[in-house]
Amino acid sequence: MISYQARVRLNDKYLSFLWFIVYLMVVLMVNPLVDGNYFYLKHKPVFPNLTDWLYIPGTLIVTFILFGLGEKLYLTVQDRLKIPSKE
């Protein structure tokens, strides 16, 4: 944050989440082609019997929550270090 003057604005998590969704869609198409297990869609480590129509929305919800927590933490540190936001 200090070295690169990195700043985050409130609600930047939405752009990150959009890119996450794009990445997830690509993974959904690539996994069957390469017999991959990206995002653990083939061999789920948690709730292995959960169907994809429940697992994928759950993944999206958990990811959005984590992005929100990360943004809040980053904004808190940014405020304490007096790094101005990009607004």
N, C-alpha and C positions, 0 to 999 in steps of 0.2 A: 504494500500500500504506500509506504513512504518512498521507497526507491523509485518507483515508476509513476508516482503521483496518481495511482489508480483511485478512481472514485466510483461510487455507485449512487444511483438515484432511487428514491422510493419507487417501488413497483417495477424495477428492472427484472424482477423474477419472471414477469410475464414473457419477456423476450427470450429468456433462457428456457422457460418451459415450452415455448413454441418450437425452439430448436430441438429440445428433447423429444417432442412429439414427432418431428420430422425424422430424427434419428431412429426412433422406435419404429416408424412406418418402413423405413429402409431395412431395418433389421428383420422385420416381419416378412419382407420379400426375399431377403438374402439367406436367411437361415435354412429354408428348405433346399435352396440351390447348392449350398456348400455343406449341408448336413451339420450346421453350426448350432451352438447353444448360447448365442448372444442373448443377454438379458435373462438367461436361464429359462428360456421359453420351452425348451425341449425337456430338460431335466431340472425341475424346480427344487431348490434346496429347502424352501419353506412351503408348507402345504402342497406336497407333490401331487396330490389327487385333485387339486383345484383346476377347474376348466379354464381355458384361456379367456372366455368371456367374463370371468370373474377376476382372474389373475391380472390381466392387463389393466382394467380400470383401477384395481387396487394398487398396482404399480404406479399409475399416474397420480393417484391421490397421495400416496406416500411421498412420491417425488416432489409434488407441489408443496407439501408441508415442509419437506426438507429444504427446498429452495427458499421458502418463506423464512424459516429459521435462520438459514445462512445469510439471507439479506438483512434480517434484523440484527444479527450478530455483527455483520460487516458495518452496518450503519452506526451501531453503537460504538464500535472501535473507531470508525471514521470521525464521529463527533468528539470522542475523547482525545483523539490526536489532532483535532482542529483541522482536518483535511476538508477543504470546501467541496461541496457537491457540484455536479456539472449542470446545474440549472440556470 
